[in-house]
Amino acid sequence: MNSELQRLLAMQNDHVLNTYTRDTMMVRGQGSYLWDLEGRRYLDFAMGISVCNLGHCHPRVTAAICEQAGKLVHTSNLFYNDKQPRLAKLIADHSFGGKVFFANSGAEANEGLIKLARRWGNSQGGRSDIITMENSFHGRTLATLAATGRGKYRAGFQPDMPGFDFATYNDLDSVKAKITARTAAILVEPVLGEGGVIPATPQFLAGLRQLCDQHNLLLLFDEVQTGMGRTGKFFAYQHYGVAPDAMSMAKALGNGIPLAAFEVQPRLADVLTPGTHASTFGGTPLACAAGIAVFETLDQDNVLANANAMGEWFERELTALKAKHGYVTDIRRLGLMIGVDVGDKVKAIQAGCRERGLLVLTAGEQTIRLMPALTITREQVQEGIAILAEAMA
Ligand SMILES: Cc1ncc(COP(=O)(O)O)c(C=O)c1O
């Protein structure tokens, strides 16, 4: 370890709260690669947990950020800025034509969905409860923790915020059994991300839509991880032909600049009125300029076609690996959101990849999660698969 790294790690240890497990100190990124302080290169199949979907430091996004940084960074929402309406229109045009509130993180966008559901539900006769899913993940604020089905994240932070109940993912009967006179909404990830890369079945999402229509509930999609092309469409729900009443997005919306949003169907656009919801930083000109560049790149550079083609290539290669290793029990994929079940070998494989210069994520207790850049090339897929094969052997 060089002395500069030692000095920085000591400083980190002294001054940064120790809430993460982490090691390598990254200093530079370009496309699908990251470099650490000591000059070592890594092929990145994590992309900041599906944030830098266009690759690190995408030239078009970097140019948009630099240009906007020299013009106007922040005004607060006491004033209009010229980037928010443009980005809101891009979001609406690429989804269900709704109206948008801008925030800064996935948890914050989901908080907005929860507030929308409560305010709407309360106006319908005291309905404020939300059904979410076991094994879901919706964020680390108190409300989104209460909505999160993975109970380990709530440990030590009780009392849980009331008003949430958990059903079983992909089990419509279990959702039906949870509906009460107080239910206002159902909140669901179209693909369980942190919970193990588990896509919803078409019957499940269609059934949720039907249940919501029957019982006058809001159907809320958390597209924080699945949005912005990760699954091969702009939003994962578009694979299913089932529209939500509102949805959240974050992560890749700014390709690394903190930027999030929730979008509501036009008929719900008046639920949140002036003064009922706000954010100092939400939708700064800087963040929105990045978001606009992200949409323009997705539209103009054939990125989704590449993501789908590379996703198929991954699946082919991973299926060959599965045939070699009996401990690989399942491969699940939607676009470039990929889960490989490897049982109790998950940590060893992740560490083996890291040692060999490949960054992969895990999900749930037994899944290697791959979320490479949507711009990845076939050569880079092969490079990563070769490393993965070594680590798995
Ligand atoms: C589906 C989902 N929702 C919400 C969040 C929380 O997002 P953030 O960490 O930006 O608050 C995440 C983060 O991983 C997520 O995957």
The ligand as an ORCA input file, in Angstrom:
! r2SCAN-3c Opt
* xyz 0 1
  C     -35.378     -0.459     -5.562
  C     -34.681      0.580     -4.744
  N     -35.406      1.555     -4.154
  C     -34.818      2.515     -3.412
  C     -33.462      2.537     -3.209
  C     -32.846      3.616     -2.370
  O     -32.153      4.500     -3.175
  P     -31.112      5.547     -2.513
  O     -29.971      4.762     -1.996
  O     -30.736      6.443     -3.664
  O     -31.841      6.281     -1.460
  C     -32.673      1.548     -3.808
  C     -31.206      1.540     -3.585
  O     -30.526      0.565     -3.801
  C     -33.286      0.555     -4.589
  O     -32.580     -0.416     -5.168
*
